[in-house]
Amino acid sequence: MPGCVVEVFATAAATEQHAALAASSPRWTLVEDRAMASLSEAVNPAGVVALCRFIDRPVAHVLDPESAPRLVAICADVRDPGNAGTVIRTADAAGADAVVLAGSSVDLYNSKTLRASVGSAFHLPVAVESDVASAIAAARSAGLTVLAADGAGETDLHAAGDLLTGPTAWLFGNEAWGLPDDVAALADHRVRIPIRGRAESLNLSTAAALCLFESARHHPGPGTP
């Protein structure tokens, strides 16, 4: 995301390894290994830490009807930073236009969330909205059909082609209890992922990957061969 990096702190070894990055940085500051260890929460720091501006955007911006979003992921009360970051990464890979962290979802700036996104938090717009119903209403106002990923959904994902050809917002719930009935009821349709074996359910980020890529398959974007 252009312009978000304010300053980079790096060890001498990392500076030598990433010479091109150092040359393009707005400000590059050398620090000792001991200082780097205090700047990073990682057990084995990579030797580079960047100070960045906030990158989240208003919901009204990422779900602007004039921008005509085609694919959006809405996370409702997703608490696990690994799952939230992986959903952002998956949405990026699927060519989604945005991700909305809604309700009491984990902080976008949680270090584990950002690490799990593997850079994707800087690739596509991410919005934070405290009210799930408002996020769903904004998606619908932007012309998106809202589909709730729900194990008890009336529509099978593999038979949902007609629902996936148009602009779509996928609604994903909490890891432990999924989507409450009152929240799922706000969606236009509830879609279930068929489970063929004896597994009780799927991990949230796995379910999100299946849903987002199934949508991408029905309306391929610029990255599709």
Residue frames as qw, qx, qy, qz and C-alpha x, y, z in Angstrom:
[[0.000, 0.890, 0.455, 0.000, 0.00, 0.00, 0.00],
 [0.468, 0.457, -0.027, 0.756, 1.87, 3.11, -1.22],
 [0.073, -0.636, 0.111, -0.760, 2.69, 5.74, 1.37],
 [0.755, -0.579, -0.212, -0.224, 1.90, 3.70, 4.49],
 [0.816, -0.142, -0.246, 0.504, 5.54, 3.16, 5.59],
 [0.164, -0.983, 0.032, -0.076, 6.88, 5.94, 7.81],
 [0.044, -0.767, 0.633, -0.092, 10.19, 4.48, 8.92],
 [0.946, 0.062, -0.318, -0.009, 12.07, 1.20, 8.80],
 [0.404, -0.726, 0.543, -0.122, 14.36, -0.12, 11.53],
 [0.945, 0.260, -0.198, -0.011, 16.85, -2.78, 10.49],
 [0.731, -0.523, 0.317, 0.303, 19.98, -4.54, 11.60],
 [0.012, 0.686, -0.548, -0.478, 23.19, -4.22, 9.61],
 [0.310, -0.052, 0.918, 0.241, 22.83, -7.76, 8.29],
 [0.393, 0.619, 0.670, -0.118, 19.25, -7.16, 7.15],
 [0.188, 0.855, -0.068, -0.478, 20.24, -3.88, 5.56],
 [0.091, -0.474, 0.751, 0.451, 22.87, -5.65, 3.49],
 [0.319, 0.203, 0.920, 0.101, 20.42, -8.40, 2.56],
 [0.249, 0.758, 0.603, -0.004, 17.68, -5.96, 1.56],
 [0.332, -0.265, 0.145, 0.894, 19.74, -3.21, -0.05],
 [0.007, -0.349, -0.566, -0.747, 17.12, -2.41, -2.71],
 [0.357, -0.722, -0.588, -0.077, 14.42, -2.10, -0.06],
 [0.459, -0.565, -0.200, 0.656, 16.65, 0.17, 2.03],
 [0.247, -0.025, 0.320, 0.914, 17.27, 2.41, -0.97],
 [0.173, -0.452, -0.574, -0.661, 13.54, 2.86, -1.60],
 [0.393, -0.602, -0.639, 0.274, 12.51, 3.39, 2.02],
 [0.017, -0.907, -0.131, -0.400, 11.48, 6.92, 3.09],
 [0.208, -0.773, 0.483, -0.354, 13.63, 6.53, 6.22],
 [0.905, 0.024, -0.415, 0.090, 15.90, 3.64, 7.13],
 [0.309, -0.787, 0.412, -0.341, 17.42, 3.45, 10.61],
 [0.636, 0.234, -0.713, 0.181, 20.13, 1.00, 11.63],
 [0.635, -0.599, 0.248, -0.421, 19.68, -0.68, 15.02],
 [0.000, -0.429, 0.893, -0.139, 21.60, -3.31, 16.95],
 [0.467, -0.123, -0.852, -0.202, 20.35, -6.87, 17.28],
 [0.171, -0.267, -0.751, 0.579, 19.41, -6.26, 20.89],
 [0.267, 0.279, 0.129, -0.913, 17.23, -3.29, 19.97],
 [0.466, 0.069, -0.629, -0.619, 15.62, -5.29, 17.16],
 [0.326, -0.189, -0.917, 0.132, 14.66, -8.01, 19.64],
 [0.018, 0.374, 0.566, -0.735, 12.79, -5.42, 21.72],
 [0.329, 0.279, -0.190, -0.882, 10.98, -4.03, 18.67],
 [0.577, 0.075, -0.656, -0.481, 9.68, -7.38, 17.45],
 [0.748, -0.272, 0.378, -0.473, 7.42, -9.94, 19.16],
 [0.886, 0.296, -0.339, -0.112, 8.83, -12.73, 16.99],
 [0.858, -0.447, 0.192, 0.168, 11.03, -15.35, 18.66],
 [0.634, -0.108, 0.389, 0.660, 13.51, -15.07, 15.79],
 [0.228, 0.825, 0.110, -0.506, 13.19, -11.52, 14.37],
 [0.757, 0.517, 0.280, 0.286, 13.78, -11.14, 10.65],
 [0.533, -0.198, 0.073, 0.819, 15.90, -8.06, 11.30],
 [0.007, 0.235, 0.314, 0.920, 13.47, -5.56, 9.76],
 [0.027, -0.610, -0.706, 0.358, 10.61, -3.71, 11.45],
 [0.106, 0.382, 0.343, 0.851, 8.52, -1.02, 9.75],
 [0.074, 0.440, 0.502, -0.741, 6.55, 1.77, 11.38],
 [0.062, 0.331, 0.693, 0.637, 3.41, 2.26, 9.29],
 [0.358, -0.056, 0.093, -0.927, 0.37, 4.49, 9.22],
 [0.549, 0.211, 0.702, -0.402, -3.03, 2.97, 9.92],
 [0.022, 0.119, -0.761, -0.637, -4.29, 1.20, 6.83],
 [0.176, 0.478, 0.852, -0.117, -7.96, 0.48, 7.60],
 [0.062, -0.139, -0.348, -0.925, -10.52, 2.37, 5.55],
 [0.467, 0.117, 0.385, -0.787, -14.09, 3.46, 6.24],
 [0.465, 0.276, 0.841, -0.021, -16.79, 0.96, 5.35],
 [0.429, 0.788, 0.243, -0.368, -18.43, 3.64, 3.19],
 [0.131, 0.729, -0.533, -0.409, -15.23, 3.74, 1.15],
 [0.153, -0.241, 0.937, 0.201, -14.68, 0.02, 0.61],
 [0.262, 0.432, 0.863, -0.003, -18.38, -0.59, -0.02],
 [0.178, 0.492, -0.048, -0.851, -18.96, 2.48, -2.15],
 [0.696, 0.485, 0.508, -0.149, -21.64, 1.70, -4.79],
 [0.416, 0.855, -0.194, -0.240, -19.72, 3.79, -7.33],
 [0.087, -0.604, 0.781, 0.135, -16.69, 1.52, -7.03],
 [0.860, 0.160, -0.245, -0.417, -18.93, -1.49, -7.85],
 [0.252, -0.456, 0.844, -0.130, -17.26, -4.13, -5.64],
 [0.704, 0.142, -0.565, -0.407, -17.70, -7.68, -6.92],
 [0.811, -0.179, -0.546, 0.112, -16.49, -9.81, -4.03],
 [0.150, -0.647, 0.399, -0.632, -16.22, -8.91, -0.35],
 [0.600, -0.188, -0.746, 0.220, -15.64, -10.91, 2.85],
 [0.372, -0.656, 0.134, -0.643, -17.37, -9.79, 6.05],
 [0.485, 0.002, -0.794, 0.366, -16.03, -11.30, 9.27],
 [0.504, -0.633, -0.122, -0.575, -18.62, -11.14, 12.06],
 [0.659, -0.639, 0.305, -0.253, -17.12, -11.47, 15.55],
 [0.895, 0.246, -0.291, 0.230, -14.10, -13.42, 14.31],
 [0.506, -0.846, 0.163, -0.037, -11.85, -13.45, 17.38],
 [0.847, -0.234, 0.290, 0.380, -8.86, -15.55, 16.39],
 [0.048, 0.822, -0.293, -0.485, -6.10, -13.41, 14.83],
 [0.309, -0.229, 0.829, 0.406, -4.76, -16.33, 12.81],
 [0.373, 0.521, 0.764, 0.074, -8.16, -16.91, 11.24],
 [0.189, 0.903, 0.190, -0.336, -8.77, -13.21, 10.56],
 [0.103, -0.690, 0.511, 0.502, -5.37, -12.79, 8.95],
 [0.341, -0.009, 0.878, 0.334, -5.84, -15.93, 6.87],
 [0.370, 0.707, 0.595, -0.097, -9.25, -14.73, 5.65],
 [0.113, 0.889, -0.127, -0.425, -7.61, -11.47, 4.54],
 [0.216, -0.453, 0.750, 0.432, -4.86, -13.41, 2.77],
 [0.388, 0.278, 0.866, 0.149, -7.39, -15.74, 1.14],
 [0.314, 0.830, 0.372, -0.272, -9.61, -12.86, 0.03],
 [0.007, 0.775, -0.405, -0.485, -6.58, -11.23, -1.56],
 [0.270, -0.210, 0.872, 0.350, -5.67, -14.46, -3.35],
 [0.357, 0.489, 0.796, 0.018, -9.24, -14.90, -4.60],
 [0.185, 0.301, 0.375, 0.857, -9.26, -11.40, -6.07],
 [0.186, -0.761, -0.605, 0.144, -11.74, -9.96, -3.56],
 [0.171, 0.745, 0.100, 0.636, -12.24, -6.22, -3.45],
 [0.180, -0.596, 0.378, -0.685, -12.27, -5.81, 0.33],
 [0.515, -0.257, -0.784, 0.232, -12.56, -7.39, 3.77],
 [0.344, -0.641, 0.050, -0.684, -14.68, -6.00, 6.59],
 [0.364, -0.057, -0.807, 0.463, -13.87, -6.89, 10.20],
 [0.399, -0.504, -0.235, -0.730, -17.26, -6.39, 11.84],
 [0.762, -0.562, -0.270, -0.177, -18.67, -6.54, 15.33],
 [0.532, -0.766, 0.360, -0.014, -16.20, -7.58, 18.00],
 [0.905, 0.347, -0.113, 0.218, -13.73, -9.09, 15.54],
 [0.739, -0.367, 0.017, 0.565, -10.05, -9.16, 16.45],
 [0.029, -0.878, 0.127, 0.460, -8.00, -5.99, 15.97],
 [0.752, 0.650, -0.051, 0.097, -6.59, -5.65, 12.47],
 [0.217, 0.807, -0.462, 0.298, -3.34, -4.41, 14.05],
 [0.838, -0.417, 0.345, -0.063, -2.89, -7.43, 16.27],
 [0.030, -0.653, 0.696, 0.296, 0.58, -8.64, 15.35],
 [0.442, 0.008, 0.895, 0.064, -0.67, -12.19, 14.78],
 [0.552, 0.680, 0.413, -0.249, -3.42, -10.93, 12.46],
 [0.285, 0.855, -0.306, -0.307, -0.93, -9.00, 10.36],
 [0.195, -0.463, 0.842, 0.196, 1.55, -11.88, 10.26],
 [0.540, 0.238, 0.805, -0.067, -1.18, -14.35, 9.27],
 [0.522, 0.778, 0.179, -0.299, -2.18, -12.06, 6.39],
 [0.715, -0.077, 0.414, 0.558, 1.40, -12.41, 5.05],
 [0.197, -0.182, 0.288, 0.919, 1.28, -8.91, 3.57],
 [0.027, 0.486, 0.740, 0.464, -2.23, -9.12, 2.16],
 [0.171, -0.775, -0.472, 0.383, -3.50, -6.59, 4.72],
 [0.139, -0.600, 0.190, 0.765, -1.50, -4.08, 2.67],
 [0.173, 0.022, 0.760, 0.626, -2.80, -5.33, -0.70],
 [0.179, -0.519, -0.670, -0.500, -6.58, -4.92, -0.47],
 [0.256, -0.486, 0.144, -0.823, -8.82, -2.53, 1.49],
 [0.420, -0.302, -0.817, 0.254, -9.75, -3.64, 4.99],
 [0.286, -0.554, -0.036, -0.781, -12.50, -1.84, 6.91],
 [0.205, -0.132, -0.827, 0.507, -13.45, -2.04, 10.57],
 [0.424, -0.397, -0.260, -0.771, -17.14, -1.72, 11.51],
 [0.141, -0.178, 0.771, -0.595, -18.36, -2.17, 15.09],
 [0.639, 0.203, 0.428, -0.606, -21.91, -3.08, 14.06],
 [0.347, 0.003, 0.883, 0.316, -22.41, -6.25, 12.01],
 [0.372, 0.674, 0.628, -0.110, -25.87, -5.22, 10.82],
 [0.143, 0.881, -0.087, -0.443, -24.48, -1.92, 9.50],
 [0.193, -0.446, 0.743, 0.460, -21.77, -3.76, 7.57],
 [0.361, 0.296, 0.870, 0.157, -24.38, -6.05, 6.00],
 [0.283, 0.830, 0.395, -0.273, -26.62, -3.10, 5.13],
 [0.004, 0.779, -0.358, -0.514, -23.69, -1.28, 3.53],
 [0.285, -0.162, 0.861, 0.389, -22.88, -4.35, 1.43],
 [0.346, 0.555, 0.756, 0.024, -26.46, -4.61, 0.24],
 [0.166, 0.892, 0.130, -0.401, -26.54, -0.88, -0.57],
 [0.097, -0.616, 0.590, 0.513, -23.44, -1.40, -2.70],
 [0.723, 0.369, -0.316, -0.491, -25.37, -3.92, -4.81],
 [0.178, 0.335, -0.922, 0.078, -23.91, -7.05, -3.25],
 [0.821, -0.271, -0.363, -0.349, -25.91, -10.18, -2.54],
 [0.248, -0.582, 0.655, -0.413, -25.10, -11.19, 1.03],
 [0.842, 0.001, -0.521, -0.142, -24.48, -14.91, 1.52],
 [0.530, -0.633, 0.464, -0.322, -24.10, -16.31, 5.02],
 [0.496, 0.296, -0.815, 0.037, -21.71, -19.26, 5.29],
 [0.604, -0.296, 0.414, -0.613, -23.84, -21.48, 7.51],
 [0.040, -0.180, 0.982, 0.032, -23.57, -25.20, 8.14],
 [0.313, 0.414, 0.805, -0.287, -27.37, -25.35, 8.32],
 [0.208, 0.404, -0.224, -0.862, -27.88, -23.30, 5.17],
 [0.732, 0.393, 0.425, -0.359, -30.66, -24.13, 2.73],
 [0.672, 0.708, -0.177, -0.125, -28.37, -23.94, -0.32],
 [0.884, -0.169, 0.233, 0.368, -25.46, -26.25, -1.11],
 [0.157, -0.739, 0.325, 0.569, -22.32, -24.34, -2.14],
 [0.309, -0.125, 0.792, 0.512, -21.84, -26.63, -5.13],
 [0.189, 0.576, 0.751, 0.262, -25.35, -25.81, -6.35],
 [0.102, -0.805, -0.296, 0.504, -25.15, -22.09, -5.68],
 [0.482, 0.101, 0.413, 0.766, -23.85, -21.05, -9.08],
 [0.059, 0.738, 0.472, 0.479, -26.77, -18.76, -9.85],
 [0.408, -0.886, -0.188, 0.112, -26.16, -16.89, -6.60],
 [0.634, -0.490, 0.208, 0.562, -22.45, -16.48, -7.26],
 [0.551, 0.440, 0.397, 0.587, -22.48, -14.96, -10.73],
 [0.012, 0.891, 0.159, 0.426, -23.28, -11.48, -9.46],
 [0.100, 0.591, -0.467, 0.650, -21.58, -9.22, -6.90],
 [0.788, -0.374, -0.487, -0.041, -21.33, -11.12, -3.63],
 [0.138, -0.642, 0.527, -0.540, -20.53, -10.43, 0.02],
 [0.712, -0.130, -0.687, 0.070, -19.73, -13.53, 2.07],
 [0.447, -0.677, 0.237, -0.534, -20.62, -13.36, 5.76],
 [0.673, 0.095, -0.692, 0.243, -18.45, -15.49, 8.04],
 [0.597, -0.725, -0.086, -0.334, -19.14, -16.02, 11.75],
 [0.358, -0.719, 0.547, -0.237, -17.26, -16.70, 14.93],
 [0.331, 0.380, -0.863, -0.023, -14.98, -19.74, 15.15],
 [0.098, -0.022, 0.904, -0.416, -16.84, -21.30, 18.09],
 [0.358, 0.429, 0.692, -0.457, -20.51, -20.51, 17.53],
 [0.323, 0.374, 0.672, 0.551, -20.72, -19.46, 13.89],
 [0.114, -0.269, -0.188, -0.938, -23.39, -16.96, 12.95],
 [0.231, 0.256, 0.694, -0.632, -26.21, -16.29, 15.43],
 [0.285, 0.523, 0.785, 0.169, -29.64, -16.79, 13.88],
 [0.103, 0.892, 0.290, -0.332, -30.48, -13.10, 14.05],
 [0.112, -0.667, 0.445, 0.587, -27.31, -12.20, 12.14],
 [0.282, 0.014, 0.864, 0.418, -27.66, -15.00, 9.57],
 [0.279, 0.676, 0.674, -0.108, -31.24, -13.86, 9.00],
 [0.072, 0.822, -0.044, -0.563, -29.91, -10.52, 7.73],
 [0.204, -0.298, 0.734, 0.575, -28.27, -12.28, 4.76],
 [0.593, 0.285, -0.275, -0.701, -30.07, -12.86, 1.48],
 [0.909, 0.072, -0.368, -0.182, -29.27, -16.58, 1.52],
 [0.576, -0.587, 0.563, -0.081, -27.62, -19.13, 3.79],
 [0.743, 0.480, -0.453, -0.116, -25.13, -21.38, 2.03],
 [0.790, -0.470, 0.393, -0.036, -23.68, -24.58, 3.46],
 [0.262, 0.589, -0.746, -0.168, -20.49, -26.36, 2.48],
 [0.942, -0.070, -0.197, -0.263, -21.24, -30.07, 2.00],
 [0.240, -0.590, 0.754, -0.161, -19.25, -32.33, 4.32],
 [0.767, 0.192, -0.527, -0.311, -18.88, -35.82, 2.87],
 [0.525, 0.124, -0.781, 0.315, -17.04, -37.48, 5.74],
 [0.565, -0.565, -0.588, 0.125, -17.50, -37.62, 9.49],
 [0.302, 0.056, -0.244, 0.920, -15.94, -34.26, 10.36],
 [0.040, -0.672, -0.625, 0.395, -18.29, -32.13, 12.42],
 [0.199, 0.953, 0.139, -0.180, -17.33, -28.87, 10.74],
 [0.691, 0.445, -0.004, 0.569, -14.61, -26.95, 8.93],
 [0.428, -0.391, -0.148, 0.801, -12.13, -24.42, 10.28],
 [0.195, 0.844, 0.263, -0.424, -13.32, -20.86, 9.62],
 [0.021, 0.691, -0.445, -0.570, -10.47, -19.91, 7.33],
 [0.245, -0.021, 0.908, 0.340, -10.83, -23.17, 5.38],
 [0.288, 0.647, 0.697, -0.115, -14.55, -22.54, 4.89],
 [0.123, 0.848, 0.003, -0.515, -13.82, -18.96, 3.82],
 [0.142, -0.435, 0.696, 0.554, -11.31, -20.20, 1.24],
 [0.277, 0.275, 0.894, 0.219, -13.83, -22.59, -0.31],
 [0.215, 0.792, 0.517, -0.242, -16.56, -19.95, -0.47],
 [0.018, 0.814, -0.176, -0.553, -14.40, -17.13, -1.81],
 [0.145, -0.334, 0.766, 0.530, -12.74, -19.23, -4.49],
 [0.307, 0.443, 0.837, 0.099, -16.07, -20.69, -5.56],
 [0.196, 0.874, 0.257, -0.363, -17.29, -17.12, -6.07],
 [0.082, -0.678, 0.471, 0.558, -14.12, -16.22, -7.93],
 [0.340, 0.018, 0.872, 0.352, -14.65, -19.22, -10.21],
 [0.292, 0.659, 0.693, 0.015, -18.06, -17.89, -11.26],
 [0.259, 0.960, 0.091, 0.057, -16.90, -14.37, -12.02],
 [0.802, -0.055, 0.021, 0.594, -13.18, -14.55, -12.80],
 [0.107, -0.945, 0.004, 0.309, -11.13, -11.42, -12.29],
 [0.367, 0.855, -0.355, -0.090, -8.02, -9.96, -13.92],
 [0.241, -0.589, 0.771, -0.028, -5.73, -12.53, -12.31],
 [0.818, 0.113, 0.539, -0.167, -7.56, -15.50, -13.85],
 [0.226, -0.300, 0.717, 0.587, -5.75, -17.10, -16.82]]
